[in-house]
């Protein structure tokens, strides 16, 4: 029996039979009833009694809509969108409230999976709202809820009807599910509107995906702002982009960026098909990232280094991304030593020793040396990596005490991939890591220099390849991607994230790299759809 409350937009939840209500459902009813009395003027409403019809609603595409009980069963199984749109009139300084009660049926997206790139491919099941200046909304999967760009939370949406509420205040858009806030949504309502005419739309605007869902009600209203927007703590300025080109037109993606100081930038880039042991290359720039030159001998090879760091003697050390298992179970990779200007280098094999439990039944197919590496005051080197194993992934810290010849396991960050690590002091560190495509990141902290890590906190931002940089002004920056190329900032060591910006909503791998190249200025490099760069200037206002 479905114990979720079923009520229409003009119907109080209190008329639902109380005998069948669980405590959770009762609380959801309380939340919705309170919402109905908080000063909202509902401008557009659909109540599920009949298919949406003119003059309020206009069908778009080839929607198959039938009323079943108290809900509209909306099926999109064609190569056209299938949704309904209604216009409304926006007023100045109003807070917009959008609600929809939905039960997701099925969804078939990219390669038969669940991954949805809404701005590129459309949303198979979603609510899109525009105030004539900006537009965004929510996209419902079978196991997740996301905005059209970069905010996510996981929840099963198929077992029962759930009420989703969007509260739009300026450029912020918070998301509630059954009365519980799931997304704060700072800066989430950012996308320039497709037209100056405000609208609300529900259903599918995807042409290549198929889906079905049941809609009990959809409504949009306005009210006076119930809270004062928080004062901006940072001033963020993003430059015009420029493309990073190669004369030989070698395709380059997935940038990993490093500032060696003394005006030298190095960048490791993928040059293959996103497969094990694909070739990488190293490029250098001496003009703050405006132009880049491939380093001869470290281009289009498996052994090209990825993480690179300047050592106390002025030389530069890099470690190859790829390594292969030797017969005795030891992993063998390559270490590169550059001169101070990255004009000459030597390369030698290294050994990577993981603990026995990592080399047993969960033996890695390959251990990837990833984005971050630190030169310690005592001459040792700490690097971040993650291992692909039969049972999944695990992120690690590895340490070398002999100049990169031997690497030994220091700690396990989490059982995930693509960890990005920021160091605030000799003891305090944080790591943000990927949990999956179109899923939120998780974050952990260490208070003992990376020897142990605390319990993870799930963020609302996601989904792949975070990079982090502690800036000279104390701001922590984090770039990330898919389905867009984004950046966010924290002024409290990553406890809270503010000042979100979308650098580009174009699609590619949507991997990015950031490094501070002068006080308060970041270089941001990303690969959507080709290798591009911008400057991001960050000024503290406090």
N, C-alpha and C positions, 0 to 999 in steps of 0.2 A: 504493500500500500504506500502511496506517495504521501508523506507527511508534510511536504512543503505547502505553505499557504498559497492558494490560488485566488487572486483578486484582480479586478480590472482597474483601469485608471480612475474611474469614477465610483469605485466601490470600496468601502471601508473593510480592512482585513478582519474587523471584529465580527463580521457576519459569517466568517468561516467557522465550521463546527469545531468548538473548542475541545471536544473529547478526543480528537485525533491529533492534537498538537503536541509535539515534543517540546522540551524546554528551549532548544535551539530555535525551533520554528516560532515559538512564542516571542522570544527575544527579537527575531527578525520582524515579526508583526509590530512589536512595540516601536522598533526603529522606524519602520515605514509610516506608522500612524503619526509619530512625532514629526517626520519629514513633511507630511501633508499639512501641518499646521505652522510651518515656519516661514510664512510670508511669501510663498511662491504663487505667482500668477501663471497658470498653465495656459499657454498659447496654442499649442498643437497637441492633439491627443488621438490615439488609436486604441480601441478597447477590445479587439479580438472577436467581436460579435459577427462581423461580416468582412469580406475582403476590403482593403483600403481602396477608396474610390474618390473621384473628383467631387467637388472642386478642391478639397484639401490635399488629397494624395494623387500623385501621378506615377503610373507604372513605368519602369525603365527596363528595357531588355525583354527577356522571355521568362518572366516569373510564373511558376506554377503555384498558385495560391488557393488553398481550400481551408475552410473553417472546420475544425474538428473539436467538438466540445466548446471550450471557452478560449481556444487558441487558434491562431492562423498557422497552418502548416505550409511553410515556404520552401519549395524545392528548386534548386538550381542544378540541372543535369545537362545543360546545353553549352554551346560555345559562346553564349551571350551572358551578359549580366542579368540578374533577376532581383530587382529591388523596388522600393517605393520611396518617393521623395515628396516633401512638403515644404513650402516656403513659409517664412515667418519674418516679422519685422523686429530688427534689433534696435535697442535704445542705448544711449550713452551711459557709461558707468553702471551697467547692470551686471549682475552675476547670473550666469546661465546654468540651469539645472536640467539635465536630461536623464530620464529613467526608462529602462526596458526590462521586462520580465521574460526570460528566454530559457528554453531547454534545448540544448544542442543535440542533434541527431547524429549525423555522420559528416565527415569531411575528408576529401581526397585532394591532396595538394601535390607539391613537387615530388616526383618519383613515387607517387602513391603514399607519401608521408604526410606530415603535419606542418612542415615549414612554409611560412607565408611571408612574402615580401610585399606588404600592402601597397606601397606607393608605386611599385613596379608592376605587380601582377593583379592588384585588387584584393579585396577582402571577401572570402567566401561566405562568412557569417560575421556581420559587423554593424555598428552604428557609426555614422559619419555626420558631423555637425559643423556648420560654418556660420560665422557671424558677419561674413562679408569682408573681413580682414584676414582672418586665419581660419584654418580648418583642421580637425583631427577627430579622433574618436576611439572606439575600442574594437578589437578583432577577437572573436571567440574561437578557440580551438576546442578539441575534445578534452584536453588536459591543461589548458592554459588560457589566460586572458592577457592581451597585450594592447598597448596603444599602437597607432600606425607607424611609430618610429622606433622607440628604444626602451619602453617600460613594460615590465612583465610580472606576472605572478602565476604560480601553478595552482590549479584546482580542477577537480573533475566537474565538468559542466554538463554532463550527459545524463546523470542519474535523476535529476529533479529540476524543476523550475527555480531559477535564481533571479533576484532583482539586482540589476546593475545601475548605479547612479554615477553620472559625471557631473562634477561641479567645476565650472569654468570661470575663472576670475583673472582677467587680463590674459597673460600668457601662461598661466598655471592651469592645470587640469587634473584634479584629484579624482580617483576612481574608488567607489565603494561596491562591495558585494554583500548583499543581505544586511546592509546597515553597518558593515565593518570596513573601515578604510584600508585599502590594500596598496594604493599608489598615491603618494603625495603629489607627484606630477609637476614639480617646479620646472617651468619653462617648457612643458610638454605640448602646449597649444601654440605651436610655432609656425606651422606650414602656411605660406601665403595662400589665400583663398583663390579658388579657380575662377570665381566671379564675384562681383560686389553684392550679389543677391544672397542673403542668408538662407540656409536650408537645413533640414534634418533628413537623413536617409537611413533606411534599415533594410537588411537583406544582403544580397551578394552583388558586388560590382566587379567580380572576377570573371574573366572570359575563359580561362584554361582550367580552373579548378571546379569541382562539384561539391555540393553540400546540401544538407537540409536541416531545418530547425523549426521549432514551434515558438510563436510569439504571443504572449498573453496580453501585453500592452506595451505601448511606446508613447512617451510624452516629453514635451519640451516646455519649460517655463522660465520665467525671469524673476528676480527679486533684488532688493537692495543688498549690497555686499554685507555679509554677516561678520567679516573680519577685515582688518586693515592689512594690506600686503606687507610682508616683511621688507625692511629697508635693504637695498642692495649693499652687499659687503665688498663686492669686487666690481671693477669696471673691465669688461672684456672687449677687446677690439680685434677683429679678424681681418687680415689683409686680403687683397685680391689674390686668387690662386695663380700659380704658374706650373706648367708641365715640365717634368723631368724626362728629357728625351735622350736617346742614344743614336749616334750616327748609323750604327749597323742595325738598328730597329729590333734588337733583341727584346722580347717581351719580358718585363720585370714586374713582379707582384710581391706582396707581403714584405714591406720594408721593416727593418730592425735598425734603429738609429742610435748612434753613440757620439758623444761630444768628448773628444780627447783633450780639449783645452788647447791653448796656444793657437787658436784659429783653425783647428783641424777637426773636421767631422768625418766619420766613417759610417757607412751604411751597408748592411748585409741584405741582399734581395734574392728572392726565389726566382728561378729562371726555368722552371719545369712545370709539369702538369699536376702538381699537388699530389705527389706520390712518394713512397719511401725512397730515400737516396736520390731524390731529384737534384739537379745541379743548382748551386747557389753562386753568387758573385759578390765581391766587395768593391764598393765605390768610395771615392773620397771627394770632399769639397773643402775649399779654402776661402769661399766667399759667402759664408753663412747659408749654404744650401741652395744658392741660386743656380749653380752649375755643378755637375758631377762627372768624374772621370773614372772609368774602370781601372782597377789595379791589375796590371799584367801579371799573369800567372795565378791569379786568384779569381778568375772569371770562368763561369760555366763549368765548374768542377764540383764533385761530390764533397771534397775535403775543405771547401771554403769555410773560413771561420764565421761564426755568428756572433756570440757575445764577445765584446772587445773592451779592454780597459788599459789605461795608462798606469804603469808601475812607478815605484819611487825612483828608480834610476833613469826615468824618462822614456824607456822603451815601452812598446805596446804589446800586450798579449791577447791572443784570440784563440777560441776553441771551436772546432768544427761542430756543426749541428749534428751531423750523422756519425755513427760508429757502428761497428759490427761485432757480433760475438766471436770470440776465439774458441778453440776446442776445449779449453779448460774452464769455460764459462765467463772469463774476463772479457769485458767489452773493450774494443780497441778503436780509438778515434785519432784525431790529429790536433796538435797545438801549433800555433803560428806565433813567431816572435818578430815584430816589426822594429825598425829603427824609429827614432823620435818623430820623423816626418812621414812615416808610412811609405817610404820610397823603396826600401829594401826589406826583405823578410827571409826567414828560415822556417822550415816546417819539419816536425818530427812526430812520431807516433806517441800516443799516450795510452795509459791503462785506466779503466774505470772499474772500481770495485764496489759492488752493491752488497748489502747485507744478505745473509743466506736466505732469509724468508722471501726476499725479492727475486732470488735466483732459483727458487724451487718451482712449484707448479705454476707460479705466476711470473715465470721468467719473461723479461721484456722482449718483445720482438725487436725493439730499438729504444734506446734512451736518447732523448732529444735535449741537447744543450739549448736553452731558450734565451730569453731576452736579457736578463739582468746578471751582472757580474760585479764583484766588489774586491778591490785591493785592500787588504787589512794592514793595519799599522805594523804588525810583526812580520810582514812579508808573505803571509799566506794569502790565498785567493779563494773566495767563495763564489760559487756560480749556481744559477737556478736551472733546473732541468725537469723534465717529466718523462715517464716511461710508458710506452704503449705495451700492454701486456694482454695475455689471453683473457684475463678477468677484468680488464678495464685499464684506466690510467692512474698514475700517481705522480704528484709533484714533489720534488726533492730539493734540498740544498746539498751541494757537494763541495768538498774543500780539497785544495792542493797545497802541500807544504814544500814542494820541490819544483816550483816554477812551471807547473802545468804538465809534468811528466806523469804524475799519478793523481787520480781523483778518488776520494773516498766519501762514503755517505755520511752526512752530518745529521740530517733530520728529514722526516716526511712532513710536508706542508699539509697535504690533503690528498684524497684519492680522486684526483681530477687532473685535467690538462691545462696548459697555457697559464701557469701562475705568473703574475707580475708582482715584484717585491719592491717595496720602498723602505728605506732605512732612515729613521729620524735621529738615532743616536747609536752608541755602541751596543745598547741593549734593546731599544724599542724598534720594532719592525711591523709592517703590515703586508699582507698579500691579498690580492684580488684575483680570482680565478674563474675560468669559464666552466659552466655546468652543462652546456649544450647549446646548439643552434636554436635561437629564438627562446632561450631560457634566461632567467636572471643570473647575475653573478653572485658569488658568495665571497665573503671577506673574513680573514682571520688575523689575529695579532700575536706577536711574540714579545715577551718582556725580558728574554735572556739571550738576545743576540741570535735568535733563530734555532736554538737547540730544541725548544718545545713550542708548540702552537696551541692556542686556545680553541674554543668552540666556534664554529662558523656562524656568521650572520648573513642571511640572505638579503641582497639588495633588490631594489626595484629596477635598476638599470641592467642591461645586458646587450649583446649576447655572446660575442666572440672576441678573442685576442685583446685583452686590456693591456695597456702600457701605462706606467706611472712614473712621475718625476717630482721630486721634492725641490721646489724652486727656492731661490735665494731669499725671497720675501716671506718664506714660511708656508706658502700655499702648496698643497698637494694637488697635482693635475693628473687626470686619468683620461686617456683616449681609448676609444673602443668602437666596435663596428658591427654591422649587419643587423637590420637591413639598411642602415645609413652609416656615415662616418661622423662620429660624435666626440665631444669632449665635455668633461665636468670637473668641478673643483671643490676642494675642501679646505677650510681654515682651521680644522681641529683634528688633524692627523687622520682623516678619513672616517671619523665618527659620524659626520653628516656630510652630504654632498649637495652643493648648490651651483648656481650659475651654469646651467647646462646650455650647450650650444650644439647645433647641427652644422658641421663644416660642409658636408655634401650629402644629399639624399640620392645620389646616383649609385647604381649597383655595380659591384665588382666582387672581389674577395672581401672588400671592406676591412682590410687589415690596415693598421696605422702604427706610426712610431712618433714619439715626442721627445725632445730634449731642449733644455734651456740653453740658448746660445749667447745671450747677454742678460744682465739682470732684468727680470720682468718680461722677457720675450722668449716664447717657445717657437721652435720650428716644428710644424706638424706635417708629416708626410703620409699620404694614403694612396690606395691603388684603385679608386673607383671613379671612372672605369679604367683609366690609365694612371700612371704614377704622377701625382700632383702634390704640391706643397703650398702651405700658407704660413704666415707669421701670426701668432696669437699673443697679443700683449695683455698682460694681467697686472692690474693696478689695485692695490688694497685701498679701500675707502674708510677704514677704521683706524 
